[in-house]
Amino acid sequence: MKSSWVGAVCLALAASLWGGTYVVSKAVMNVVDPTALIWLRYALGAAALAAAGLARGARWRMSARDWLVVLCVGLVGYALSIWAQFVGTHWSTAQMGAVITSGTPAFMVIFARLLLGERITWRRALSVVFATLGVLVMIGVGHADRRMAWGGLILLVAAVTWGLQSVLVKRVSREASSIVVTLYAMLVALVAMTPLAWSHMPNVHVVLAHPWVWLGILYLGVLSTAGAFLLWNEGLRRVPAGSGAVYFFFQPLVGTALGWLVLGETVSVTFWLGTAFILAGVALVVWEPVSAPSGKWARVVSQEGSQDS
């Protein structure tokens, strides 16, 4: 019983840290360009994960097949998806970023069918419909604020591409350490984004002039990247896999609450309606009966469905 409580706390903390990511990044991007911020985040996160891997005596070697998957995960998930997440949040709100990207597990349905051959049940099909409706309601058709609408669409790209990488990573052999796989994928994204980020890198004096900026960068790199990842994995070791994904809902809740409290963002009726559609879609996948043929899918969502923000 004690182990399950520790696992629950770890999962809740990880998802809450990811929820705070949207508020912190929204504030920091007023000073630091989104592309440069992602580069700084990954540089710190990679250093923290490397230290954790050394402390745990991780096995650093991988097969050629695993390297190919890691390359795809790094480019699609850690580069494209996180770039879309940051830019979409910058153009819209922290609340919208936290909620739209929480629809990731629903979009994993399509990629699991295409790449893993998993059957699309009525629950999974309906979950995609609900998640899509939620995004459309939230950003609005003919939205008066075009920048906000484009931000919502870019966040949708972030959710879809993170769903793709979450399925791709299932192709990595079980012998490979999860810390090592994440570290290598992060390094791939770091290299890929260097040409784009370098020209936007802030001067040192600009960062040092605003303590909250470098504190925010530290939060994004160490806590919401390396720390939350390790907490999530530790939590999944201590609770049943099928129930782990429930704690992912802390992300949109924390992101919305902090956006309202810290940034003064308003919460409209259409926002809550869109939130209800998205969470309903995700819930259909998360709580699919394990005894059904889709039990494997439930395990995939619980282990890989998190937006590693």
N, C-alpha and C positions, 0 to 999 in steps of 0.2 A: 504493500500500500504506500509506503514511504517513497519508493522508487517512482510510482505513478504520479505522486504529487510533485516530485522534483521534475519529472518529465513535463507535466502540465505547466509548471512555472517557466521552464526553459522555452517551450513553444509559444506561450503567451508573450514572453519578453522579446523573442525573436520577431514575431509578427508586429508587436508594438514598435520596435525599433524601425522596422520597415515602414510603418505608418508615419513615424516622425520624419522619415527621409524626405517626404514630399514637402513638408513645411520648411525644413532646414534648407533643402535645395532651392525652394522658391525664394527664400530670403537671401541666400548667398548669391544666387544668379543675378541679383540687382547690381552686384559688383564684379563677379567673375562670369565669363562666358560659359555657356552650358558645355561645350566641347572640352574646354580647358578644365572645367570642374570634374568631368568624368575621368579625364586623364589623371588628375591629382588624386581622385578617389581610388582609382585602380592602383596607382603607384603605392599608396599607403596600404590598401587592402592586400596587395600582393606581398608586401613586406611583412605584414602581420601573419598572413597565411603561411609564408615561408618559415617564419619563426615557429609557428604552431606545428608545422610538419617536421621540423628539426627536433622540436621538443618531444614529439610523439614517435620519432624514429620511422617516419613514413618511407615507403618504398617509392623511389623517384622514377624508376624505369617503367615504360609502357610499350606495348606492341605497336607496330606500324598502323594496324587497323584502328587502335584506340587513338592514335595521334591524328588520324584523319577526322574522326568524330570530334575530337577536342578542337581541331581547327574550325570546323563548321559551327560548333557551339560558341566559340570565341567570337567569330565574325557575326553570326546571326543573333545570338543572345546577348553577349556582353558588349558588343560594339553597336550594332544597329538598334536592338531593342532598348538598351539603356539610353542611347542617344535620343531615341524617339520619346522615351519616358521623360527625360530631362527637358527637352525642347517643348513637348506637349504640356508639361507642367508649367514651364516658363510662360507659355502663351495663354494658358487657361488659369486654373486655380489648383491649389494643393488638394482640395477636396475632390475635384474631378479626377485628378491624377490617381489618387488612392483608390477611388471606386472603380473607374473604368478598367484599370489594370488588374483589379481583383477578379475580373471576368476571365482571366487566363485559363483556369481549369476547363471552362466550357469550350474554349477554342482548341484545346488539346484533343478533343474528340475527333475532329477531322483529320489531324495529323497522325493520331494513333491508328486510324483506319487506313490511311495511305501508306504509312511507313511500317507499322507493326501488324497490319492485317486484322485489327480488332473490330468486332462487329459493332455497328452503330445501332443501339437500341432506341426505343421511343424516348426514353429519358434523356439520352445524350443528344438526340436531334432537337428535342424541345428545349434543352438547356442552351444550345446555340441560338435558337430563335429568341429566347428570353433575353440572353446577354446582348444580342444585336439590337433588339427593341429598346433595351435599357440605354444603350449608347446613343441611339437616335433620339430618344426622348430627352436625354440629358443635354446633348449639344444643340438639339432643336433644328427642325427643318426651316431654312431661311432665317437662321439666328441673326439677330440685329447686330451682334458683335461678331464680325467675321473672324477676327483674330481668335476669339474664344472658340468658335466653331472649328477652325482649323486645328487649334490645340487639341480639341476633343478627338478629331480624326487621327491626328498624329499619335495620341495616346492609344487609340484603337490599334494602330500599327504596332505599338509597343506590346500590347496584350497578345496580339496574334503571333508575333515573332518570338515572344517569350514562351508561348505555348509550343511553338515548333522546336525550340531548343530543348524544352523540357522533355519532349519525346525523343529527340535525337540523343540526348545524354543517356537514355536507357540502353543504347547500343554499346556503351562502354562496358568492357568486361568487369565482372564483380571483383576481380583480383586488384583492380586499380583503386587506390585510395581516393575517397571523395575529396579530401583536402587537396591532393596533388592534381586531380582532374580540374578542380575549380581554379587552382593557382595557374596551371598552364593555360586554361581558356582565358583567364584574366590577362595573362601576359600577351597572348595573341591579340586581344582587343587593344591592349596598351600600345603594341607596335603599330597596329592598323590605324589607330587614332592619332599617333604622334604627328604626322604631317599636317593634319587638320587642326590639332590643338595647339601646336607650338606657337603659331602666329597670334593666337588669342590668349597666350599665357599672361597672367597679370604680373606686373612688377612686384618685387618683394616688398617694397615700401608701401604699395597699395594694400597688400594683405596685412602687413604688420600694423598699418594705421587703423585697422578695424579688427580688434580682438575677436569679435563675434564671427568674423569671416573665417579666420584660421581655426577657430573652435568648431565652426560648422563643417569645415573640410575634414578636420580630425574625426568628427562624428560620422560623416559619410564614409570615410575610408576605413576607420578602425572598428567602430561600433556597428553601423548598419551593413557593412560588407563582411569583414572577417568575423566580428563578434556574433552578429545575428546568424550567420551561416553555421558557425560551430554550435550555437545554442539550439538551432533548429535540428541539426543532426543528433545532438545529444538527447533532445526531447523525443525524437522519433525512436530512439533506442529503448526508451523507458515506457512508452505507451503503445497500445495496439495501433498498427499502421492505419487501419480504417478510420480511426477517430482523430488522427493527427491533423488532417486538413481543416477540421472545425476551427482550430485556433488561428487559421489564416484570416478569419474574419475580423481579428483584432486590427489588421492593417487598415481597412477603410474606416473603421470606427475611430481609431486613433487619429488617422489623417484628417478626417472630417472635424473631429473635436478640436484638434490643435489648430487647424486652419481657421476655425471660428474664433477660438480664444486668443491665439497669438497674432494672426494676420488680419483679423477682423473681416474675414470673408463671410458673405451672406449665404444662407441655405434656403433655396427656393423650393416651391412645391414640386416643380418639374425635376429638380435634383433628387428629391426623395423618391419620386415615382420611378425615375431611372435607376436609382439605387436598388429599389425593391425588385425590379425586373432582373437586374444583373445578379443580385444575391440569390434570387429564386432559381436562376439558371445554373449557378454554381452549386447550389444545394441539391439540385436534381442529380448531379454527378457525384457529389461527395457522399450522399446518403443512399446510393444505389446498393441494394442488397448484396452482401459479399457472397452469398450462396449462389447467386445468378452467374451466368457466364462472364458478366462484366466485373466480377470480383477482382480480376487482375487490374482492370482499369481503376478501380477504387484505390488500389495500392499505388498505382502510378501517380494519381492525383495527390495522394497524401504525402508521397515522397518528393515529387518533383514539381508540384503545382505552385510553389511559392514564387512571387516576383521578387528576385534577389536585388532589392533596391538599395 
